């Protein structure tokens, strides 16, 4: 993997005479480092990877286009999010109350971003009309000076930029900039024009350096940092990069205020909630509101690679070490506290009170992608895969129109599920509907996160079925991949066309979850000993049409045990096969047996089966079968001097993928199951 070029220095940033995207070529995806960025890997263009129909990932993307995106647009109309912009655009600002939360504009922008990526595959007429309407409303609502925010313009124009703590103005601006970048890259001009005016307003409002007289402050909800960098990448306007860097450097700096006005928020929240308690370069612990932390870190990496700032990159990697070493759920979920939607203390990972917000999983996916591009380290691809196939995949129903906001790892029997904070089943929308639009924009562009290139060739980070049509050293290539992922460990890559006579490398990741059989390769039917670089296996040759690479990874069932300090799962085990974490659901237990009264007997083997429970057929392809015992206590007391529960009989156990949970009437489930005997921490062994 190549060492990246040195990026331009921080000093002397100036606007180029003519800013704009490069000439005709592949359509860039959501994250596209500039030519001078200091990265080891570069993403492929959005159209250079196409997902196959009939495969899990491709079908999910098509369901996102046909179901999730139209659903989100309909909800924007139903809930009044578009009406808020319409009132301002129509000159009726302040005549009606604002619908929804004060940052509802951000949901509009995320949906517009999703629609922009989807437009490459063609939008249905109804969707296209709504997108055009929404885009027109944003443009019409924008003030002449470039400011646009329907809550402040419609309700409290006098408070603009006076409530950086709670106002979410820069947060909304960030999502608008990202939507505009997507629109620009996919051939639209209206939203990019809005973004250009908005950036001019931000540059005229906020400080770019000490003593320049601009507003010195940061947003209570980080997001604009990464968006400003992407605007720079699209437009070439280096002032946007300078403002992004300034926002990163001001965060947590002593003396930089975080003003609140207008009664939008509660003063009980500490500065650590906003990540404003310590300078970014000095921090080594992940803390505060989970989504804010993860969005901030994505922006930190973006700024680091575009300015060649190794110290800043190392600071973000240190946060990663803390978060993934002590504060991440086995499902890849982030955020252990419902209070403040926050990251907890080390090893504070309660299962039945796990928050693990969907937006946090998506933000972690985005952050890890940027770290992967910056460093080439496989651990970031591992983290992406774990979050994607468990928390992110589980956040949406199989129909694509219902969603989880939080993603618990244990839903107790009898859980009321009467509020949005921790519902028993997915809901069609939320009072704070940030997650569904976020999911829509990720899935509309998911193909952009699977493959990279460097000076030696191509790297496949997550197996998939589809085609890759791109440039390699010496020419171009068309590859067709067929994969069983995430259900099976076999992937075949066939060279359908290749104009290069040079030797180049095709690299595949050796996953952390592989079984004892490891990963083996064959080229044209013969075993191949690949060059190993870290967790990547590199196949270097002069590829020709008809060549076939077969990758076979042992996908054995893994029995995972928690760290001793993880009290909430002590004495328990979790089952994983491939990238998928499994869970036990009440639907699959005998009558009268609850998920709380079952213990897993690891004295018997855990087996995989293609016979899946009723109600999940066609959605789940592999279930796990294990032996267990009903250990429901006969004693009525909550506390006593007894020796623990006594086994009441054997119980066959069926585990299904965590992402497929709550698609049947009973939603009670658990990921971590108590182990029958063994380490003295579970219940006594049967006699």
N, C-alpha and C positions, 0 to 999 in steps of 0.2 A: 504494500500500500504506500502510495506516494507521500512524501513530506510536503505539506502545503507551502505555497509561496508566502513570503513575508508580506503582510498587509501594509497598506499605507499608514504612515504615522498619524498621531492624533493632531499634531500641530498643522495650522494652515489650511484647515478644511474650507473649501469654497465651492460655490455652486458652479458646475460646468456651464460652458456657453450654451450647450444644447443638451438637455437632459432627456432621456427616453430609453425605452427598451432596445435591445439589440435587434438586428435584422431578422429576416425570416429564419425559422428553425423550429426545433421542438418546443412545445408549449411548456413553460416552466410551471412547476407545481407550487404548493404553498410555501415551501422553504427553499430558496435558491441563493446560496452564497454568491457574492459578487466575484468577478474574476480574480481579484487580489486577495480574497479572504484566505486566512490561514487555516486550511482544513486538510484532512487526509483523504476524505472521500467526498464525492459529489453526487447529488441525486440525479436520476434520469428524468427526462421530460415527462410531462403528464401523459402524453399520448404514446410514449415509447413502451409502456407496459399496459397490456390489456388483459383483463381477467376473463376467464372462460365461463360460459354458461354451464349450468349443471354441476358446478363445483361450489363448495360452501361459501368461499369468499366472494366469488363472482355473483352468486345468487343473492348474497346479502347486499352487495352494492346495488343490484338491480331492484331489490325490495326497498332499499333506501330511496332510490329514484322514484319508484312508482307508488310507494306508500308513505314513507316517513317525511319526505320533503313536501308533498302536497298536504299532508296532515299538519305539518308545522305552519305552512302558509295559511291554511284554513283557521288555525288557532290564532294567528296574528290578527286576522279579521275579526274572529269571534270575540276575542278578549279586548279589543280596542287598541292594540299596539299600533296598528296602522292609522286608526282614527286620531291618535295623539299627533302624529305627524301631519295628518290631513287638516286638523284644526289650525296648526301653525301655518301650513302652506296656504290655506285658504283665507288667511287674515283674521281668523277667529280666536287667536291666542287669548287664553284666560276666560273665555266665555263658558267653558265646560270644565268639569274636574278632569284630572289626568286619570286615564285608565291603567290599572296595574301599578307595578313598582316604578320608582322614578328613573330607573335605568332600563326601561322596557325597549328603548331604541336599540340596545345592544342585541336583543333577540332578533329584531328585524335585520340587522346587519349580518348576523351569523347565518340566517336563512338565505340572504342574498349571496353570501359567499358560497354556500352549498349549491345554490342554483347556478352560479357562474361555473363551478367545476362540472356540474351535471350538464351544462349546455353543450359541452363537447360531444356528448352522446345524444343530444337532442332533447328538448323539453316539450312535454305535452302543451297544447295550445293554451289550456286553462292556466297551467303553471306559468307559462311565458307571459300571459297577460297580467297576472298578479305581480310577477317580478317587475315588469315594466311599470306597473302602477306604483309599486313601492319605491322603485328607483326614482321615478318622477316626483314623488312626494318628498323624498329626502332632498332632492335638488331644489325643489320649490320652497322647502322650509328653511334652507340655509340662508343666513343673513348675508348681506353684501360683503361684510368683513370676513366671511368664511366660517363663522360660528354656527353650529347646529346642535341642538339638544332640545327635544320637544318638552321635557319637563321644565327646564329652566326658562325656555322661551315662553311656554304657555302658562306657567304658574308663578315663577319668581325670577323674572329677568334681572332684578336688582342683585341677585345672589350669584350670578355667573362668576365662576372661579373664586368664590369666597368660601366654599365648603369642600375643600379638597379632601377632607377626611371621609365624608360620606356621599358627596355628590356624584361620584362615578362619572364625571364629565370626561376625564382622560380615558377612563376604561371604555366608555361608549365610543369615544373618538378612535381608540385603538381598533375596536372591532369594525368600525367603518373603514379604516385604512386597510385592514386585511381583506374586507369584502371588495374594496376598490382594486387592490392588487390582483385578486382573482379575476375581477372583471377586465382589468387591463390585459392580463395574460391570455384571456380567452376571447379577446377581440371587441370588448365593449368600451365605450369612451365616456358615457355620461357620469357614472360613479367615479371613475378616476379624475374627472374634472372637479367633482365635489371634493375629493381627497386633496387635490392640489391646493384649492382655496383654503381648506381646513388647515393644512400644514402651514401655509403662509400665515394664517391667524395664530397658530401655536407658536411659530417662530417670532411673531411680533408681540406675543404675550409673555412667554416664559424666558427665563434667564438661560443664556448659553454659556456664560462664564461669570465669575465673580466681578461685581462692580459694573455690570452692563445696564443696570436699571430695570431689568426684566423681573417678572414674578418668580421668586425663589420658592419652589415647593414641588412636592410629588403627589401622586394620586394615592388615596387610601386603598385602592384596589389595583395592584400592578397589572398591566397588560399592554399599555401603550408602548412600553420599551421595545418589545419584540415587533410590534406593528410598525413603529417608526423605522426600524431597521429594514423591514420588508418594503416599506415605501421607498427607502433609499435604494434598495436593490432594483426596484421596478423603474424608478424615475431617474436615478443617478444623482439626486439632490443630496450632496454630502452634508448639508445642514440638518437634514432629518436624522442622519447618523449621529451628528454632534449633539442634537437634542436628546436622542436616546441615551447616549453615553452620559450626558449631564444628569438625566433622570436617575440612572443607576448610581452615579457618584454622590448625588444629593441624598439618596435614601439612607436614613439612619445617621446622617451627619449631625453632630450636635449643633443646635441653634437653628436648624431648618424647621420651620413650623409645619404643623399639619392642622390647619384651621377648620373649625366646624361652625356652621351657621344655619339657622332656619329649622333647628330641631329635627333633622333627619335621623340622627343616630343617638346612641346611648353612650354616655361618657365612661361607663364601666369598663370598656374595652381597653386593654393596655396597648402601648405602642408596639409590642411584639406581635399583636394581632394583625397589625398593618405592615409588619416587617420594617418598622421605622425606629427600632430600638438600638440598632448597632450598624455601623457602616458595612456595606456589602462585602468589602474586601477583608474585613476582620471576622466575619461570622464563620462558625464551624458547626453549628447545630441547626437542624431544620426545626422550625417552630411556627406558631401563629396559624392563621386561617390557611388550610391546606391548599386551596386553589390559588390563593394569592401568592403563597410561597412558590408554587410550581410554575405559575406564569412568570413570576419575577425571575426565576432561575433560567427559564427559556430565553428571556430577554438578556440576561447577563451573558449567556453563552453566545447569543447573536452578536452582542456588542464586542465580546472578547475576540471572536474569530474575524470580525470585520476590521478591527483595529490592531490585531496582532498582539493582544494583551494576554500573555501567558499567566500572569498573576491573577487576573480576573477569572480566567478559565479554571485555574487550580482552586480558587475559592469556591466555585460552583461544584467542582468535583468533590471537595471536602464536605459540602452539604449533602451530596449524593451518598457519600460513605456513611454519614450519620443516619440518613433517612432509610437507606436500604439495609444498613447493618442492624438497626434496632427498632424501626418504626413503620415497617411496611407489612401489610397482611400477606398471607400465603397466596391470595388471589390477585396480588398486585395492587390492592386497594390502598388509598392514602387517606389519613384522617381518622383518628380513633375517638374523637369526642363530638357528640352532638352539640354540646355547648361551644359556641363560637365556630362550629364546623372546623375544628382545629386539629393539628398534629399534637399528640400527647407526649408524655415522657418516654424515655427509652423502655422498650418492652411493654408499654401500656397499650395492649392490643385486645381490648374486650371483644368477644365475639357477638354477643347478643345486643351490644350497644355500639357496634361498629358503625361509623358514619360512612366512610369510604365513598364519598360523593362521586357520582359519574363524571362530573366536570374535572375533578381532581385526577381521576384515572386518565382522562383525555389529555389533561395538562401534563401529566407525567410522561405520557407517550410522546408528546411534543418535545418536552425537555430532553428525554433520552435520545430522540432522533437527532437533535442538535449536537448532543454530546458524542453520538456515534459518528456524525460527519466530522466533528472536530478532532476526534482521537482515533477512530477506527477500532475501538475496544468492543469486543463481543458482549461484554456484560450489559451494555446499553441496549443492544438488540434483544438480549434475554429479558430485560426488564420490560421492553416494549411488548414482546410476545406474551409474557405473563399477564400484564394488565389488559391487553387486547382480547385474548381468548377467554378471559375469566370475568373481570369486572365490566369491561366495556361491552363485551358480547352479551353479558347477562343483564345489562341495563335496559335492553329493548326486548319487547315481546317477539314471538316468532312471526306475528303479523306485521310488525314494524310500526305500530301506532300506539303502543302503551309503553311506559318507561318507569324505571326506578330512578329516584334522585339519590337516595342513599342505598348502600349495598351491604346489608348485614350478613354475617357469617353464621348466625344462629337465630332463627325465628321461632320463638317458643310456642308450644301448644297453647291455644287460647289467647294468643296475642290479639288485641282488639283491632289494631290497624286502622283506628278511626281517624287518624290525622295524616297529613302529608309528611310528617317528620320521619315516620317509620311505618309505611303501609304494608299490609300483608301481601298485596298484589300490586302490580304495576298500574299506574294511573295514566290517563290519556293526556293530562297536562297538569301544571303546577302553578301555584300563586307566584312562585319564583321559577319561571320556566327556562332557566339557563341551560339545562342539560339536553333536552331534545334537539334544539337547534345546533348545539355543539356537536352532538352525535351526527347530525345530518351533514355538517360540513366536513367532518373527518371521513365519513364513509364515502362521500362523493369524490374524495381525492385519495382514497386509501392506497391505490396502486402506486402513488408517488413515494411511499415509505417502504418499499419492499426490496429494491435493488439500487446499488450505487456503482460508481465507476472510479477508477484511479488510473495512473499511468500504466499499470500492468494489465488491466482488463476490467472484469465485472465481478461484483460480489452480490450474492443472494442471501439476504438476512432472514427472511421468513419464507418458507416454502409456500408455493401457490400453483394453481393451474392457470395457464394463460400464455401469452406470447410476449417476447422482448424483441423489439426492433430498434437497434441503436448503433452507435459508432463504437468501434474497438480499435486498438492500435493497428494501423495499416488498412483500415477499411470499415465496412459495415457488416452487421450480422442480424439474422432473424432466428430466434430460438423459440421453440415450443416446449413449455413445461407442463407436465402432468403429475399432479401430486395427490396423495391420499390425506395430506395434512388438513385438519389436526387429528384425524382418526387413525391414520396409519403412518408408518415411517418411511415409505417409499416415494421417491420423486425421480422422474426421468426427464432429462433435458435433451431434446433433439435439435441438431443444427439443421435448419431448413434452408438457409442461404448464408453464404459468407464470402465476401469479396476480398478479405484480408489474406495475404500470403505470409504475414508475420506470425510469430508465436505470441500468444497472449493467454492470460490466465482467467479461468472461470472458478471463482471461489464460493464455497458453501460453508455455512456455519455448522460446527459440531455442537449440538445443543447440550445445555447443562443437564437436561432431563433424560439423556440417553441411558439405556440399560447397560448391563455388563457386556453385552455383545457389541457395544460401541457403534460406530458408524463406518460402513465399508463402501468403497467406490468401485465401479466398473466402468471402463471405457470401451465401447464397442464389444461388450460381452466378456471382456477380460478384466481380472482384478487389477486395480490401480493403486499404487502406493503414493498418496498425495503428499506434497510438501505442506507441513503444518506450520502455520504462523498464528500463535495464540490458539484461539478456538476455531480458526478458519482452516479449511482444507483447500489447497490451491492446486488446480489442474491446469498445467501449462503445456500447450502444444500448438501446432499449426492446425487449427480446426478447419474442417471441410464439411460441405453439405452431406448429410447422412450420418455424421458422427453422433454417438449417443453416450451420454453420461448418466449412469444409474447411481443414485444415492440411497442407501438403505440404512436406516437408524433403528437400533433396537428400541422398541417402545414398550418396555416392561412396566408393570405397575410399580410405582414407588410408594413406600410407606414412610411418610414424613413425620418426624418428631419435633416438637418445639424446643427452643432454647430453655434451659432451666429457669431463667428469670421471667419467662412469659407465663405468668401465673394463670392467666385465663384459659390456657390450653394445657396446663401441666397434667400429665397422666393420660393425655389424649394422643391420637394420631390422625393424620389427614392422608387421603389417597390421591395420588396424581398419576396420570398416564399421558405421556407426551406433554404438551403444554397445558392440558386440561386438568384442573382441580375438580374433584368430585364431591358430592354431598349426599346426605341421607335425607329423604323426604318422607313425611308421614304417609303419603299416598301409597307407599310401597311396603308398609308394615302391616302385620296382622291386626285385626280389630282389637281394640283395647290396649294396644301397645303404643306408647308415645316415643318421640325421638329423644326425650329426656331420660327415658328409662331403658335405653339400649346401650350395651357395651359391645365393643368389637373384639372378637376372639382372633388374635393374630397367631394362635397356635395352628390355625387352619389357613390354607393358602387363599389369597384373593385372586379371583379369576375374572377374565374379561369375557363378555358375551355380546353377540350381535342381537340377542333377543332383548328388546328394550320394553319398558313398561308401557301399558296402554296409555294413550294420550300424548306420547312423545315419539311415536313412530313417524318416520319421515323427517324428523328433526334431530333426533339422537341416533347415532350409528353404533356406538359402543357403550355398554353399561358394565358395571363391575358387580360381582357377586362375592359375598363374604359371609362368614359365620359370626353369630353374635349370641348374646343372651339377654333376656329380659331381667333386669335387676331392680325392678320397681320395689321400693321399700314397703314392707308390711307395717312398719311402725308409723303411727300417725304423727309423732312429734317432729317438730322442725329441728330440734337438737336433742341428742341423747348420748349415752355412754356406750352405745353399741359398737360393733366392729365394722359397721358399714352395711350396705345393702346385700341381700342374699339373692343369688341367681334363682329365678323362678322358672327357667326353662330356656331351651335353645330357640333362637329366632334367626331365620334366614334374612340376610341383609342385601338390599340392592342399592347401589350408589349410582347416581346419574350426574352428568356434568353440571357444575355449579351454574354455568350460564343458562342452563335449561330449567332452572328451578322456577317455581311459582307459575307454571303454565297449566296447572291443574287445580281443581277446587280447593284442596287443602294445601296451605303454603308452609306449614311448619317444617322446618328443616335444620340441619346443622352440618358444618364442614368438619369440625374437629369432633371425633367420637372418642369417648372414654375407652381405654384399653382394658380388657379383662385380665387382671393380674399382671404378672411380668415384672414390673419395676417397683412394686410396692406403693405406687401412687394411685393406682386405679382400684377397682373393686376386687375382692378376693377371688382366686381361681375357683372354678367348679370342682366339686369332689369327684 
